[in-house]
Amino acid sequence: MNRQHMKADERRAVTVNTVIELAARQNPSDITTSAIAKHMKVTQGALFRHFPNKEAIWQAVIEWVTDRLLKKIDVAVNSTSDPLVALQAVFMAHIEFVSHHPGVPRMLFGELQRAEDTIPKKTARALLQKYGERVALLIDNGKSADKIDKNIDTASAVTLFIGSIQGLIMQSLLAGDISIMREKALGVFILFRQGIVNSME
């Protein structure tokens, strides 16, 4: 396909994928619109016909991540009626998503660390909130089903759940080996599960 003559939706989708690919190999803050256009084999003018500026591109990327990740999480949540099994499915689905898109956490971490409250940063923060709400619901359902200790603080459990995944991701990024998170994910989840499960379960 001639990328100089792509439709708007196609151009936006290719741009998002390009940024995620580039973010997997370099610091997202160092990615320029010139580099994006070069990777796509289009002119910057063609790129800016669909995005007014770099922040708009970043916004499109975070929106793509939000849509795709939450859809995968929702599939995992609805895959079983057992809250503990669903929590494991969510945990592993998140790890698999990042394994296939290693540029995503670089983008999210980068946006969340920015001092200014940009639209992409707000979108990333909203993603974490929606994600946390889904995990909290599973934990509360687990309490209702006597599978999770009723004395467990839901908010703290959500923080630990998300933090465990972020820790695995960070270790993999630091080591430059994305397979680390896959290898350690199940063991980390089992430890999390042991910390919240009802002792009678």
Secondary structure, 3 states (H helix, E strand, C coil): CCHHHCCHHHHHHHHHHHHHHHHCCCCHHHCCHHHHHHHHCCCHHHHHCCCCCHHHHHHHHHHHHHHHHHHHHHHHHCCCCCHHHHHHHHHHHHHHHHHHCCHHHHHHHHHHCCCCCCHHHHHHHHHHHHHHHHHHHHHHHHHHCCCECCCCCHHHHHHHHHHHHHHHHHHHHHHCCCHHHHHHHHHHHHHHHHHHECCCC
